[in-house]
Amino acid sequence: MSDILNLIKETFDCQGQDIRTYSPLTLAYIGDGIYDLVIRTVVVEQANRPANELHRITTGYVKAGIQAQMIVALKDELTEDEAEVFKRGRNAKPHTMAKNASRADYHKATGFEAVMGYLYLTGQNERMLALIKRGMELAGIDWQ
């Protein structure tokens, strides 16, 4: 299977950026999208269901409270670089807040998404997927 990031870069002639120049909110932005794609893929692979049911199930896994639980559970398993990206993301000042999450959970979720974005943009997809799976296991989050 081809690496989607490399395919995107080749297809759209993207030059690439130095990952160290990205703001934590930029990493969180792409991390939110890639995490959502991972969860949607798993949910769709579980069963062919109506779109509204797929959406309902997916939103249960992508909300800030779940992401905050996962990153707290993963804290001791992050590499030094991942922990630094998490802290930068958590401490960033987002311009919006989640509707159904505390400020603390929203900040932790932003840090989680920044780590996902960092791993995706650095081509560490296996690590990203392993952390998502392990985070769900450690946080006691079951697939429906």
Secondary structure per residue as TSV (DSSP state, phi and psi in degrees):
chain	resnum	aa	ss	phi	psi
A	1	M	-	360.0	137.1
A	2	S	-	-79.5	154.0
A	3	D	-	-76.9	118.8
A	4	I	H	-60.9	-38.0
A	5	L	H	-61.2	-46.5
A	6	N	H	-65.6	-38.3
A	7	L	H	-62.3	-41.9
A	8	I	H	-63.0	-47.5
A	9	K	H	-60.8	-42.3
A	10	E	H	-68.3	-46.6
A	11	T	H	-63.3	-40.9
A	12	F	T	-103.4	11.8
A	13	D	T	51.5	48.5
A	14	C	-	-80.8	136.6
A	15	Q	-	-81.2	-26.2
A	16	G	-	86.1	153.1
A	17	Q	-	-125.5	160.8
A	18	D	-	-73.1	119.6
A	19	I	G	-57.0	-27.7
A	20	R	G	-70.5	-14.2
A	21	T	G	-89.7	-11.1
A	22	Y	S	-75.3	137.7
A	23	S	-	-72.1	157.2
A	24	P	H	-62.3	-30.7
A	25	L	H	-73.1	-29.0
A	26	T	H	-68.7	-43.2
A	27	L	H	-61.3	-41.3
A	28	A	H	-66.0	-36.8
A	29	Y	H	-59.5	-51.2
A	30	I	H	-72.3	-33.2
A	31	G	H	-63.8	-38.3
A	32	D	H	-60.5	-44.4
A	33	G	H	-66.5	-44.3
A	34	I	H	-71.6	-36.8
A	35	Y	H	-63.5	-42.9
A	36	D	H	-60.2	-42.8
A	37	L	H	-62.4	-42.1
A	38	V	H	-60.8	-49.1
A	39	I	H	-64.4	-44.4
A	40	R	H	-59.4	-40.3
A	41	T	H	-62.7	-46.1
A	42	V	H	-63.8	-44.2
A	43	V	H	-62.7	-44.4
A	44	V	H	-65.8	-37.8
A	45	E	H	-68.4	-21.7
A	46	Q	H	-70.8	-38.1
A	47	A	-	-172.2	150.7
A	48	N	-	-82.0	110.6
A	49	R	-	-129.7	165.9
A	50	P	-	-60.8	148.7
A	51	A	H	-57.6	-39.4
A	52	N	H	-65.3	-33.6
A	53	E	H	-72.0	-40.7
A	54	L	H	-58.9	-44.1
A	55	H	H	-62.8	-44.9
A	56	R	H	-61.1	-44.6
A	57	I	H	-65.4	-46.1
A	58	T	H	-60.0	-45.7
A	59	T	H	-62.0	-24.4
A	60	G	H	-66.1	-24.0
A	61	Y	H	-101.5	-18.5
A	62	V	H	-102.7	2.6
A	63	K	S	-74.8	156.7
A	64	A	H	-58.0	-39.2
A	65	G	H	-61.4	-39.7
A	66	I	H	-68.5	-44.8
A	67	Q	H	-62.1	-38.8
A	68	A	H	-63.8	-43.2
A	69	Q	H	-60.1	-42.4
A	70	M	H	-64.6	-46.2
A	71	I	H	-70.2	-34.0
A	72	V	H	-63.9	-42.8
A	73	A	H	-66.0	-31.0
A	74	L	H	-87.1	-8.3
A	75	K	G	-44.7	-47.0
A	76	D	G	-78.0	-8.0
A	77	E	G	-103.0	-2.7
A	78	L	S	-77.5	144.3
A	79	T	-	-70.8	170.8
A	80	E	H	-59.8	-44.2
A	81	D	H	-63.9	-44.4
A	82	E	H	-63.0	-41.3
A	83	A	H	-63.6	-38.4
A	84	E	H	-66.3	-43.6
A	85	V	H	-63.0	-42.0
A	86	F	H	-58.1	-48.8
A	87	K	H	-60.7	-42.1
A	88	R	H	-62.2	-42.9
A	89	G	H	-67.2	-43.0
A	90	R	H	-63.5	-36.4
A	91	N	H	-88.0	-5.0
A	92	A	S	-66.3	156.9
A	93	K	-	-104.6	88.6
A	94	P	-	-68.7	154.1
A	95	H	S	-88.0	-6.7
A	96	T	-	-132.4	167.6
A	97	M	-	-133.0	151.5
A	98	A	-	-68.2	146.7
A	99	K	T	-68.5	-38.9
A	100	N	T	-118.0	40.0
A	101	A	S	-141.5	150.0
A	102	S	-	-71.1	162.8
A	103	R	H	-59.9	-42.3
A	104	A	H	-62.8	-45.8
A	105	D	H	-64.0	-38.8
A	106	Y	H	-63.2	-42.1
A	107	H	H	-66.3	-41.6
A	108	K	H	-63.4	-41.4
A	109	A	H	-63.8	-38.0
A	110	T	H	-63.3	-40.5
A	111	G	H	-63.1	-42.2
A	112	F	H	-59.6	-48.0
A	113	E	H	-63.5	-35.8
A	114	A	H	-62.7	-40.9
A	115	V	H	-63.6	-43.5
A	116	M	H	-61.6	-42.9
A	117	G	H	-64.5	-42.4
A	118	Y	H	-60.2	-47.2
A	119	L	H	-64.5	-41.9
A	120	Y	H	-62.6	-49.7
A	121	L	H	-70.8	-18.4
A	122	T	T	-99.0	9.9
A	123	G	T	73.1	20.2
A	124	Q	-	-97.3	55.6
A	125	N	H	-65.6	-38.3
A	126	E	H	-63.1	-41.4
A	127	R	H	-64.6	-43.0
A	128	M	H	-58.9	-48.9
A	129	L	H	-65.1	-38.5
A	130	A	H	-63.4	-40.8
A	131	L	H	-67.1	-40.2
A	132	I	H	-61.1	-49.1
A	133	K	H	-63.0	-46.8
A	134	R	H	-65.6	-39.6
A	135	G	H	-61.0	-40.7
A	136	M	H	-65.5	-42.4
A	137	E	H	-62.0	-50.4
A	138	L	H	-64.8	-35.1
A	139	A	H	-83.4	-2.9
A	140	G	T	71.9	32.0
A	141	I	-	-95.5	118.1
A	142	D	-	-97.6	146.4
A	143	W	-	-76.5	141.5
A	144	Q	-	-77.5	360.0
